[in-house]
Amino acid sequence: MSWRVLVSDEVDQVLLSTLEDSGMHVDYRPDIERQDLVSSVGGYNVLVVRSRTRVDREVIDAGRALKVIARAGIGLDTIDTEYARSKGIKVVFAPGSSTRSVTELTFAAFLSISRSFCTLSTMAREGGKFLKKTGREVSGGKTLGIIGFGRIGQDIASVASAFGMEVLAYDVVRNEEAAERLGVSLVALEDLLRGGSDYISINVTVSPGQPPLIGKKEFSAMGRRPVISNTSRAAAVDGNALLEALKSGVVSVYYTDVMWNEPPREKFEMDLLRMENFVVTPHIGAQTEEAKRRVAMETASNIVKAWRGGEI
Ligand SMILES: NC(=O)c1ccc[n+]([C@@H]2O[C@H](COP(=O)([O-])OP(=O)(O)OC[C@H]3O[C@@H](n4cnc5c(N)ncnc54)[C@H](O)[C@@H]3O)[C@@H](O)[C@H]2O)c1
C-alpha cells in the first residue's frame, strides 16, 4: 500500500521529491492552520513537521492512520513522543544533520561579539562614525565552557581547539572517550562557571516542563563576565535571572538563537530585547543550504525505511 504523507511545515524540495520518487503520495501544505491540520491529518500515514507544527495529543488522536511522525530537524520538544509511541506511531528525526551549521553560528557570534562587529559596522554605515573600538581575540589563553557535550558540544570543542582555546565541558553523561580525543576537561557545572570560562556555549537538550539549568545561583557563580551563546533551547535558562545578570554585568553579552516564545511575547523577553548586551537571531541554527539538504535527505530516508519495514 502506498503511504499518504502530509508535510505541514516548510522543507527542502529534495524531501518531497525523494518520497514521491519512492511511490508515496505527498501533500505539501507548509502554511496549514491548526484546525485544518486536526481535521485533515486523519487521512494520512505520515506527518512531516519542523518546529512550527505542535504535535500534541489532539493531533495524534486525530491522526487515526498515522504510522510515522517525522521531525525534519533535531529537537523533539514540539512532539508528544511518548504518547505517539504509546499508540504505535514511530517518531523519526534527523540528528546530526545541522551540527556543523550550529557550530559555525556559535563561532560567528563569539567572533563578532568579541570585535563589536555589528555595532561598529552599523555606526560606520549609518552614522558615518569610524570608531576604532578595541576588541579581543577568542584565541590563545581563553577558556570555553561547553554545557551539554553531545553532538554539537563536541563539534564546537573541535573548532575551539583549532583556535587554541582551553575547553571545559559539563554534561550529565561523562563521555570520557570524546573528551580525551578532543582534549577537553570534563568538569562539574559549578567548576565550569566558577573556574573561569571566558566564553560559555549552551548545547543541552531540554524536555518539556524541565526547570531551567541556568538560573540566579548559576549566574552569580560566573567568575569572568563571560560571553554566553545559547543555540539549544531558551528554556535551559531562566529569563528573569538572565535579565538581572545582564543588568549587573555578571554576564557581559548573551547571544541566543532561541527565544522562550517565538515570536517573543512575555515581559521579560521584551525587556531582554531592549538590552544592548542581549544579541538574538531568529532561530537560524539549521538554516543553511547544506543543513537543510542533509535534514531533508536523512528524514526522507528514515520514512522510506519505515515504509519498507526496516529498522531506523
Ligand atoms: N538553533 C538551532 O536551530 C538548533 C539546531 C540543532 C539543534 N539545536 C538544539 O541543540 C541542542 C543540542 O543538540 P545536539 O544535537 O548536540 O543534541 P545531543 O543529544 O547530541 O546532545 C545534548 C547533550 O546535552 C546533555 N544534557 C541534557 N540535559 C542536560 C543537563 N540537564 N545537564 C547537562 N547536560 C545535559 C545530554 O546528555 C547530551 O549529551 C538541542 O537542544 C537541539 O534541539 C538547535
The ligand as a Gaussian input file, in Angstrom:
#p B3LYP/6-31G(d) Opt

LIG

0 1
 N       19.383000      26.584000      16.972000
 C       19.008000      25.603000      16.180000
 O       18.454000      25.795000      15.118000
 C       19.332000      24.189000      16.576000
 C       19.726000      23.262000      15.602000
 C       20.076000      21.971000      16.015000
 C       19.989000      21.611000      17.358000
 N       19.542000      22.533000      18.272000
 C       19.448000      22.173000      19.689000
 O       20.758000      22.000000      20.202000
 C       20.715000      21.138000      21.343000
 C       21.851000      20.130000      21.262000
 O       21.730000      19.320000      20.099000
 P       22.671000      18.033000      19.906000
 O       22.415000      17.524000      18.535000
 O       24.057000      18.347000      20.327000
 O       21.987000      17.059000      20.978000
 P       22.674000      15.805000      21.713000
 O       21.547000      14.972000      22.220000
 O       23.690000      15.163000      20.833000
 O       23.444000      16.480000      22.949000
 C       22.782000      17.065000      24.017000
 C       23.605000      16.797000      25.272000
 O       23.005000      17.513000      26.356000
 C       23.165000      16.688000      27.506000
 N       22.214000      17.132000      28.524000
 C       20.870000      17.024000      28.509000
 N       20.355000      17.562000      29.631000
 C       21.407000      18.021000      30.358000
 C       21.526000      18.680000      31.604000
 N       20.439000      18.968000      32.336000
 N       22.752000      18.995000      32.055000
 C       23.852000      18.699000      31.318000
 N       23.811000      18.079000      30.122000
 C       22.601000      17.743000      29.649000
 C       22.931000      15.269000      27.012000
 O       23.464000      14.313000      27.895000
 C       23.652000      15.307000      25.658000
 O       24.989000      14.874000      25.745000
 C       19.296000      20.523000      21.337000
 O       18.518000      21.201000      22.315000
 C       18.764000      20.840000      19.958000
 O       17.350000      20.952000      19.962000
 C       19.232000      23.807000      17.906000

